[in-house]
Amino acid sequence: MIDSKKAAALFNNWEDTMVWSCLQGVMGRLEWNADQSSGMIVIRDFTFLAGKPDPTLLSRAPGPILVPRTRDWFPLIESFFGSRATRETRYAIKKEPGIFCRENLKALAAALPPGYELRMIDETMVPVLLAQEWSRDFCAAFDSPADFCARGLGAAALYEGVPVAGAGTYTVYRGGIEVEIDTRKDHRRRGLATACGARLILECLDRGLYPSWDAIDLRSVALAEKLGYHRGEPYTIFWLEKV
């Protein structure tokens, strides 16, 4: 059971929907150190670290992505994991409800090259997406295809009836989703991710949900800005190589 007061003290005002999702009891788990002076939220591939740096938490951190809230975690992470831990920069994207231009999104969603079809992800498509490494994160957070359709959503571009690009739900929180977006390597640079992202955002707006975006690199930032988002601040994460 999450101690809501203590959790709020550690994670208060952290503008990340995966943190919110755990604190809301929707997805993920919260673990404490012995004296509860620090805690970590584990959700999908991410581990969020807050409070007093403590190696006992790091010993239980699954990785592969560690997100320390404050810089005083940095030296401990690097000394604890050694060469396994690599610093990387991600880019926050501002959460600004009401900024999206529906007409622009409709135009982007319609701008598919010939031969492609844009469809919302349904129960029959979920197993196909889960079976492929490039697309499994669109719906892997859910217990079943029915669970995905009940709590998540996504859009996919199909070529000859096969999904080759998509935008789905990495995690869900009360009031929105965290967007996951990708394109199969042999179909990139054709505007498919843009079209899928636009279609997913439109669906979120129709359902009263916020499509939160976090950028892994500057290409993701550029795509987000094309869809109507604004760049926030860069931040440091640590990528852990498997043992």
Secondary structure, 3 states (H helix, E strand, C coil): CCCHHHHHHHHCCCCCHHHHHHHCCCCCEEEECCCCCEEEEEECCEEEEEECCCHHHHCCCCCCEEEECCHHHHHHHHHHHHHHEEEEEEEEECCCCCCCCHHHHHHHHHCCCCCEEEEECCCCCHHHHHCCCCCHHHCCCCCCHHHHHHHCCCEEEEECCEEEEEEEEEEEECCEEEEEEEECHHHCCCCHHHHHHHHHHHHHHHHCCEEECEECCHHHHHHHHHHCCCEEEEEEEEEECCC
